[in-house]
Amino acid sequence: MFRNFILVAALICVPALARADWKYAHWGATPEQLAQASAGAVKALPPASRERHAAPWNSMTAARGTYVEGNLRLNLVFSFDLKSGGLNCIVFASAKGSPGKLLQKMLFGLYGPPKTSANHEDIGVGMQNFVWRTNKDEIGLTLLAEDDSSFATQCVPGGIPPPD
């Protein structure tokens, strides 16, 4: 339950993760194109199982999958723009037993030092946030000390509305 809350908070408050060309994912791809390009790692959800996200997100969760690289194991959620139907956001969450620092290592390796970072331990929350921005992506990473997990979002610029 707490993990689901954190995931929703990330979508609301943290700008998003990875490159527009992350592995097999490309901005604008349909759920079916993404599933085909992933060689079975991603499944397009049946229309009745797709979750709509109203304004200001105006997107739909329409595919889910996994990614494994060495000891890094991630659960993936893919959102698609309601108007164009194209991929506009990816959520990465460390799978059970996969240390959160591994996702951090992958992102720092791909993007170098983040544009901004924040450590929230001073307010009693064991959480760190990192943000990268490129001309193709908004990338955010959150590390949670409590259960050694992490999640990140990667979205097209403007894909995540700013917090109120």
NUVEX-332913 format. One line per field, with one value per residue: residue number from 1; chain; x, y, z of N, C-alpha, C in turn. Coordinates in Angstrom, 1 decimal, padded with zeros to 4 digits, always signed. Example, Ala and Ser with C-alpha at 12.3 -4.5 7.8 and 13.67 -1.06 7.14 Angstrom:
<nodes>
num (1; 2);
chaine (A; A);
n_X (+013.2; +012.8);
n_Y (-005.7; -002.2);
n_Z (+007.8; +007.1);
ca_X (+012.3; +013.7);
ca_Y (-004.5; -001.1);
ca_Z (+007.8; +007.1);
c_X (+013.2; +012.9);
c_Y (-003.3; +000.0);
c_Z (+007.8; +007.9);
</nodes>
This chain:
<nodes>
num (1; 2; 3; 4; 5; 6; 7; 8; 9; 10; 11; 12; 13; 14; 15; 16; 17; 18; 19; 20; 21; 22; 23; 24; 25; 26; 27; 28; 29; 30; 31; 32; 33; 34; 35; 36; 37; 38; 39; 40; 41; 42; 43; 44; 45; 46; 47; 48; 49; 50; 51; 52; 53; 54; 55; 56; 57; 58; 59; 60; 61; 62; 63; 64; 65; 66; 67; 68; 69; 70; 71; 72; 73; 74; 75; 76; 77; 78; 79; 80; 81; 82; 83; 84; 85; 86; 87; 88; 89; 90; 91; 92; 93; 94; 95; 96; 97; 98; 99; 100; 101; 102; 103; 104; 105; 106; 107; 108; 109; 110; 111; 112; 113; 114; 115; 116; 117; 118; 119; 120; 121; 122; 123; 124; 125; 126; 127; 128; 129; 130; 131; 132; 133; 134; 135; 136; 137; 138; 139; 140; 141; 142; 143; 144; 145; 146; 147; 148; 149; 150; 151; 152; 153; 154; 155; 156; 157; 158; 159; 160; 161; 162; 163; 164);
chaine (A; A; A; A; A; A; A; A; A; A; A; A; A; A; A; A; A; A; A; A; A; A; A; A; A; A; A; A; A; A; A; A; A; A; A; A; A; A; A; A; A; A; A; A; A; A; A; A; A; A; A; A; A; A; A; A; A; A; A; A; A; A; A; A; A; A; A; A; A; A; A; A; A; A; A; A; A; A; A; A; A; A; A; A; A; A; A; A; A; A; A; A; A; A; A; A; A; A; A; A; A; A; A; A; A; A; A; A; A; A; A; A; A; A; A; A; A; A; A; A; A; A; A; A; A; A; A; A; A; A; A; A; A; A; A; A; A; A; A; A; A; A; A; A; A; A; A; A; A; A; A; A; A; A; A; A; A; A; A; A; A; A; A; A);
n_X (+000.8; +001.9; +003.9; +002.4; +001.3; +003.6; +004.4; +002.2; +002.6; +005.0; +004.3; +002.8; +004.5; +007.2; +009.4; +009.9; +011.6; +014.3; +015.8; +014.4; +014.8; +015.1; +016.2; +014.0; +011.9; +010.2; +009.3; +006.0; +005.3; +002.9; +001.0; +001.0; +003.1; +005.2; +005.1; +005.8; +008.4; +009.7; +010.2; +008.6; +009.0; +007.3; +003.8; +001.0; -001.9; -005.2; -008.0; -010.1; -008.7; -007.1; -006.0; -007.3; -006.0; -007.0; -007.2; -004.7; -003.0; -003.9; -003.6; -003.1; -002.6; -001.4; +000.2; +002.4; +005.4; +008.6; +012.0; +015.3; +018.6; +021.5; +021.8; +019.8; +016.4; +013.4; +010.1; +007.9; +005.8; +003.8; +002.7; +000.3; -000.4; -003.7; -004.8; -003.0; -002.3; +000.2; +003.3; +004.2; +005.2; +007.2; +007.2; +009.5; +010.1; +011.8; +012.1; +010.9; +013.5; +015.5; +018.1; +017.6; +019.6; +020.8; +019.2; +019.7; +022.5; +022.4; +021.0; +022.7; +024.9; +023.9; +023.2; +024.9; +025.8; +022.9; +020.6; +019.4; +019.2; +017.9; +017.8; +015.9; +016.1; +016.5; +014.0; +012.9; +012.3; +013.3; +014.4; +015.6; +015.8; +016.4; +016.9; +016.9; +017.1; +016.6; +016.6; +014.7; +013.6; +012.2; +013.5; +013.2; +014.3; +013.7; +014.9; +014.2; +014.9; +013.8; +012.8; +014.8; +014.3; +013.5; +012.2; +011.5; +010.7; +010.2; +009.5; +008.0; +009.0; +007.1; +005.2; +004.6; +002.7; +003.4; +003.8; +001.1);
n_Y (-001.2; +001.3; +001.5; +001.8; +004.3; +005.9; +005.6; +006.8; +009.4; +010.0; +010.3; +012.6; +014.5; +014.3; +015.0; +013.2; +009.7; +008.1; +007.8; +009.0; +007.0; +004.7; +001.6; -000.5; +001.3; +004.0; +007.4; +008.1; +005.6; +003.0; +001.0; -001.7; -001.6; -001.2; -003.5; -005.4; -004.6; -005.1; -007.7; -009.5; -008.8; -006.8; -006.3; -005.4; -004.0; -005.4; -003.5; -003.2; -003.3; -001.1; +001.8; +005.0; +008.3; +011.3; +014.9; +016.7; +015.0; +013.5; +010.9; +007.3; +004.3; +001.6; -000.5; -002.9; -004.2; -005.9; -005.5; -006.7; -006.6; -007.9; -007.9; -006.0; -005.5; -004.6; -003.3; -002.2; +000.4; +001.7; +004.7; +006.4; +009.0; +010.4; +011.7; +011.4; +008.7; +007.8; +006.7; +008.3; +008.4; +006.6; +004.5; +003.3; +000.8; -000.5; -004.0; -006.4; -007.3; -006.3; -004.1; -000.6; +001.1; +000.2; +001.0; +003.7; +003.7; +002.8; +005.0; +007.2; +006.4; +006.5; +009.2; +010.9; +013.3; +014.5; +017.2; +018.4; +017.7; +016.3; +015.7; +014.2; +013.5; +015.2; +016.0; +013.8; +011.8; +009.1; +009.6; +010.3; +012.5; +012.8; +014.7; +014.9; +016.7; +016.7; +017.7; +015.9; +014.5; +014.3; +013.3; +011.6; +010.4; +008.5; +007.5; +005.2; +004.8; +003.3; +000.8; +000.0; +000.5; +001.8; +004.2; +005.5; +008.0; +008.6; +010.9; +012.6; +016.0; +018.1; +016.1; +015.5; +017.1; +020.2; +020.3; +021.5);
n_Z (+000.0; +000.9; -000.9; -003.3; -002.8; -002.9; -005.5; -006.9; -005.9; -007.0; -009.7; -009.6; -008.4; -009.1; -011.8; -014.8; -016.1; -018.0; -021.4; -024.6; -026.3; -024.8; -024.3; -025.8; -026.0; -027.5; -027.8; -028.7; -029.7; -030.1; -027.7; -028.7; -030.6; -028.8; -027.2; -029.2; -029.9; -027.6; -027.4; -026.0; -023.3; -022.5; -022.1; -023.9; -022.5; -022.3; -023.8; -021.8; -019.4; -019.3; -017.7; -017.3; -017.0; -015.9; -016.7; -015.2; -016.6; -018.8; -020.0; -020.5; -018.9; -020.5; -021.0; -019.5; -018.0; -017.6; -016.7; -016.8; -015.9; -015.1; -011.6; -011.4; -011.3; -012.7; -012.5; -014.9; -016.1; -018.6; -020.0; -022.2; -024.4; -024.5; -026.7; -029.0; -028.7; -028.4; -026.8; -023.8; -021.3; -018.9; -016.1; -013.7; -011.4; -008.7; -008.4; -006.0; -003.8; -005.4; -005.1; -004.5; -005.1; -007.5; -009.6; -009.4; -010.0; -012.7; -013.9; -013.3; -014.8; -017.4; -017.7; -016.3; -013.8; -011.9; -012.7; -010.6; -007.0; -004.0; -000.5; +001.8; +004.4; +006.6; +007.3; +008.4; +006.6; +004.9; +002.1; -001.1; -003.9; -007.4; -010.4; -013.9; -016.9; -020.3; -023.8; -024.8; -022.7; -019.4; -016.4; -013.4; -010.3; -007.4; -004.3; -001.7; +001.6; +003.6; +002.7; +000.9; -001.8; -005.0; -007.4; -010.7; -013.1; -016.5; -018.8; -021.7; -022.3; -020.3; -019.8; -017.2; -015.0; -013.2; -009.6; -007.5);
ca_X (+000.0; +002.8; +004.6; +001.5; +001.2; +004.8; +004.3; +001.3; +003.2; +006.0; +003.7; +002.3; +005.5; +008.6; +009.6; +010.1; +012.8; +015.2; +015.8; +013.3; +015.3; +015.5; +016.1; +013.1; +010.8; +010.4; +008.2; +005.0; +005.0; +001.6; +001.2; +001.3; +004.5; +006.1; +005.2; +006.5; +009.8; +010.3; +010.5; +007.9; +009.2; +006.2; +002.5; -000.1; -003.1; -006.5; -008.7; -010.9; -007.8; -006.3; -006.4; -007.2; -005.6; -007.7; -006.4; -003.8; -002.1; -004.5; -002.9; -003.7; -001.7; -001.9; +001.2; +003.2; +006.4; +009.7; +013.4; +016.3; +020.0; +022.3; +020.9; +018.8; +015.1; +012.5; +008.7; +007.7; +004.4; +003.9; +001.5; +000.2; -001.2; -005.0; -005.1; -002.2; -002.2; +001.6; +004.0; +004.6; +005.8; +007.5; +007.5; +010.3; +010.1; +012.7; +011.3; +011.3; +014.8; +016.5; +018.4; +017.3; +020.9; +021.1; +018.6; +020.5; +023.7; +022.1; +020.7; +023.9; +025.7; +023.3; +023.0; +025.9; +025.2; +021.6; +020.5; +019.1; +019.0; +017.4; +017.9; +014.8; +016.4; +016.4; +012.6; +012.5; +011.9; +014.5; +014.1; +016.4; +015.3; +017.4; +016.2; +017.7; +016.3; +017.2; +015.6; +013.7; +013.0; +012.3; +013.8; +013.3; +014.6; +013.5; +015.4; +013.6; +015.8; +013.0; +012.8; +015.9; +013.7; +013.6; +011.4; +011.9; +009.8; +010.8; +008.4; +008.3; +008.9; +005.7; +004.4; +004.3; +002.3; +004.1; +003.0; +000.4);
ca_Y (+000.0; +002.5; +001.6; +002.4; +005.7; +006.5; +005.6; +007.9; +010.7; +010.3; +010.7; +013.9; +015.5; +014.2; +014.9; +011.8; +008.9; +007.6; +008.5; +008.7; +005.8; +003.7; +000.2; -000.7; +002.2; +005.2; +008.3; +008.1; +004.2; +002.5; -000.2; -002.9; -001.5; -001.3; -004.9; -006.1; -004.2; -005.6; -009.2; -010.3; -008.2; -005.9; -006.8; -004.4; -004.4; -005.3; -002.2; -003.1; -003.2; +000.1; +002.8; +006.4; +009.4; +012.5; +016.1; +017.3; +014.0; +013.1; +009.7; +006.0; +003.2; +000.7; -001.6; -003.2; -005.2; -006.1; -005.3; -007.3; -006.4; -008.4; -007.9; -005.0; -006.0; -003.5; -003.4; -001.1; +000.8; +002.7; +005.6; +006.8; +010.2; +010.1; +012.2; +010.7; +007.3; +007.5; +006.6; +009.6; +008.3; +005.3; +004.4; +002.2; +000.6; -001.7; -005.2; -007.0; -007.9; -005.6; -002.9; +000.6; +001.8; -000.3; +001.9; +004.9; +003.4; +002.8; +006.4; +008.0; +005.9; +007.0; +010.7; +011.7; +014.0; +015.1; +018.7; +018.8; +016.6; +016.7; +014.7; +014.6; +012.9; +016.3; +016.1; +012.5; +010.9; +008.5; +009.6; +011.1; +012.7; +013.3; +015.1; +015.2; +017.2; +016.8; +018.2; +014.9; +013.8; +014.7; +012.1; +011.7; +009.1; +008.6; +006.4; +005.1; +004.1; +002.4; -000.6; -000.1; +000.5; +003.0; +004.3; +006.6; +008.2; +009.2; +011.4; +013.6; +017.2; +018.5; +015.0; +015.5; +018.5; +020.7; +020.3; +022.7);
ca_Z (+000.0; +001.0; -002.2; -004.3; -002.5; -003.3; -007.0; -007.3; -005.5; -008.0; -010.9; -009.3; -007.9; -009.6; -013.2; -015.2; -016.3; -019.1; -022.7; -025.5; -026.9; -023.7; -024.8; -026.9; -025.9; -028.2; -027.7; -029.8; -030.1; -029.6; -026.8; -029.5; -031.1; -027.7; -026.9; -030.2; -029.9; -026.3; -027.5; -024.9; -021.9; -022.2; -022.6; -024.1; -021.7; -023.1; -023.6; -020.6; -018.3; -019.3; -016.7; -017.8; -016.1; -016.4; -016.7; -016.2; -017.2; -020.1; -020.5; -020.2; -018.7; -021.5; -021.1; -018.3; -018.3; -016.7; -017.3; -016.0; -016.3; -014.0; -010.4; -011.5; -011.8; -012.6; -013.0; -015.8; -016.4; -019.7; -020.2; -023.6; -024.6; -024.9; -028.1; -030.1; -028.5; -028.4; -025.5; -023.3; -019.9; -018.4; -014.7; -013.4; -009.9; -008.4; -008.1; -004.7; -003.8; -006.3; -004.4; -005.1; -005.6; -008.8; -010.6; -009.4; -010.8; -014.1; -014.4; -013.3; -015.9; -018.6; -017.8; -015.5; -012.6; -012.1; -012.7; -009.2; -006.1; -002.7; +000.5; +002.7; +005.7; +007.6; +007.8; +008.9; +005.6; +004.3; +000.7; -002.0; -005.3; -008.4; -011.6; -015.1; -018.0; -021.6; -024.7; -025.2; -021.6; -018.0; -015.7; -012.0; -009.5; -005.9; -003.5; -000.4; +002.5; +004.5; +002.2; -000.1; -003.1; -005.8; -008.6; -011.5; -014.2; -017.7; -019.6; -022.6; -021.6; -020.0; -019.6; -015.8; -014.6; -012.0; -008.4; -007.2);
c_X (+000.9; +003.5; +003.7; +001.4; +002.4; +004.8; +003.4; +001.9; +004.3; +005.4; +003.2; +003.5; +006.8; +008.6; +010.1; +011.4; +013.2; +015.1; +014.6; +013.6; +015.7; +015.1; +015.2; +011.9; +011.2; +009.1; +007.3; +004.6; +003.6; +002.0; +001.6; +002.7; +005.5; +006.3; +006.0; +008.0; +010.5; +010.6; +009.8; +008.1; +008.0; +004.9; +001.6; -001.3; -004.3; -007.2; -009.4; -010.0; -007.0; -006.9; -006.2; -006.8; -006.1; -006.7; -005.9; -003.0; -002.6; -003.7; -003.6; -002.5; -002.2; -000.9; +002.0; +004.3; +007.5; +011.0; +014.4; +017.7; +020.9; +021.4; +019.8; +017.5; +014.1; +011.1; +008.5; +006.2; +004.6; +002.6; +001.5; -000.8; -002.6; -005.3; -004.3; -002.1; -000.7; +002.2; +004.4; +005.2; +006.0; +007.8; +008.3; +010.3; +010.9; +011.8; +011.8; +012.6; +015.9; +016.8; +018.2; +018.5; +021.2; +020.4; +019.3; +021.8; +023.5; +021.8; +021.9; +024.9; +025.2; +023.4; +024.0; +025.2; +023.9; +021.7; +020.3; +019.0; +018.5; +017.4; +016.9; +015.0; +016.2; +015.0; +012.0; +012.0; +013.1; +014.3; +015.1; +015.8; +016.4; +016.6; +017.2; +016.7; +017.1; +016.2; +014.5; +013.0; +013.1; +012.4; +013.9; +013.5; +014.3; +014.0; +014.7; +014.4; +015.1; +013.0; +013.8; +015.3; +013.9; +012.5; +011.8; +010.8; +010.6; +009.6; +008.8; +008.3; +007.5; +004.7; +003.9; +003.9; +003.1; +003.2; +002.3; +001.1);
c_Y (+001.3; +002.6; +002.2; +003.9; +006.5; +006.6; +006.7; +009.3; +011.0; +010.8; +012.2; +014.9; +015.4; +014.2; +013.5; +011.2; +008.6; +008.3; +008.2; +007.4; +004.8; +002.3; +000.1; +000.3; +003.5; +006.1; +008.2; +006.7; +003.9; +001.4; -001.4; -002.8; -001.7; -002.8; -005.7; -005.8; -004.8; -007.1; -010.0; -009.7; -007.3; -006.4; -005.6; -004.9; -004.4; -004.0; -002.1; -003.0; -002.0; +001.2; +004.2; +007.3; +010.7; +013.7; +016.3; +016.3; +013.7; +012.0; +008.5; +005.0; +002.0; -000.5; -001.7; -004.3; -005.2; -005.8; -005.9; -007.1; -006.8; -008.5; -006.9; -005.6; -004.9; -003.9; -002.1; -000.9; +001.9; +003.4; +006.2; +008.0; +009.8; +010.6; +011.5; +009.2; +006.8; +007.5; +008.0; +009.5; +006.8; +005.4; +003.1; +002.0; -000.7; -002.8; -005.7; -007.7; -007.3; -004.3; -001.6; +001.3; +001.3; +000.5; +003.2; +004.8; +003.5; +004.2; +007.3; +007.7; +006.4; +008.5; +011.5; +012.3; +014.6; +016.6; +019.2; +017.5; +017.1; +015.5; +015.1; +014.0; +013.9; +016.5; +014.8; +011.6; +010.4; +008.4; +010.6; +011.3; +013.2; +013.6; +015.4; +015.8; +017.2; +017.5; +017.2; +014.3; +014.6; +013.4; +012.4; +010.4; +009.4; +007.3; +006.4; +004.2; +003.1; +001.0; -000.8; -000.2; +001.8; +003.0; +005.5; +006.8; +008.9; +009.6; +012.4; +014.9; +017.7; +017.4; +014.9; +016.9; +018.9; +020.5; +021.6; +023.5);
c_Z (+000.0; -000.3; -003.3; -004.1; -003.1; -004.9; -007.5; -007.0; -006.6; -009.3; -010.8; -009.1; -008.5; -011.1; -013.6; -015.7; -017.7; -020.4; -023.6; -026.2; -025.9; -024.2; -026.0; -027.0; -026.7; -028.1; -029.0; -030.2; -029.4; -028.6; -027.6; -030.1; -030.0; -027.3; -027.9; -030.1; -028.6; -026.4; -026.4; -023.5; -021.5; -022.8; -022.8; -023.3; -022.6; -022.8; -022.3; -019.3; -018.3; -018.4; -017.3; -016.7; -016.6; -016.3; -015.3; -016.9; -018.6; -020.8; -020.0; -020.0; -019.6; -021.7; -019.8; -018.7; -017.2; -017.5; -016.3; -016.6; -015.1; -012.8; -010.4; -012.1; -011.6; -013.1; -013.7; -016.0; -017.5; -019.9; -021.6; -023.6; -025.1; -026.3; -029.2; -030.0; -028.4; -027.0; -025.1; -021.9; -019.6; -016.9; -014.4; -011.9; -009.7; -007.9; -006.7; -004.8; -004.6; -005.6; -005.2; -005.7; -007.0; -009.9; -010.6; -010.2; -012.3; -014.7; -014.4; -014.4; -017.2; -018.8; -017.0; -014.3; -012.9; -012.1; -011.3; -008.4; -004.8; -001.8; +001.5; +004.1; +006.9; +008.1; +008.2; +007.9; +004.9; +002.8; +000.0; -003.3; -006.2; -009.7; -012.7; -016.1; -019.3; -022.6; -025.2; -024.0; -020.3; -017.2; -014.2; -011.3; -008.1; -005.3; -002.2; +000.5; +003.3; +004.0; +001.1; -001.5; -003.8; -006.9; -009.4; -012.5; -015.3; -018.5; -020.7; -021.8; -021.5; -019.8; -018.1; -015.4; -013.4; -010.8; -008.2; -006.1);
</nodes>
